[in-house]
Amino acid sequence: MRPRARIEVEVCDETKTKALYEALLVEASNPPDPTRGEMRVEKRETRIIIDVDARDYSSARALLNASLTLLATLWDTLREVDASVQKENRS
């Protein structure tokens, strides 16, 4: 039996959801090691769904860690851009 996992993230902003989805889709389409498993990304309104199907538990953990790390990095970047734009608009 192959390990499977699902991550669902509610973003609450359609623009950010789209940006996160498109970046994660690139990662899912071009995995560093396709032999370890696959990652599928889906967008439903303001929700992002990441499904992982891996060859073993170590591979599942690696795919999940890569997905979550990328998601966190992208989220931090979007937050910084928002803060910068708000600061610029106040000036």
PyMOL commands that set and color helices and strands:
alter all, ss='L'
color gray80, all
select helices_A, chain A and resi 14-29+34-36+57-90
alter helices_A, ss='H'
color red, helices_A
select strands_A, chain A and resi 4-10+37-44+47-54
alter strands_A, ss='S'
color yellow, strands_A
deselect
rebuild
show_as cartoon
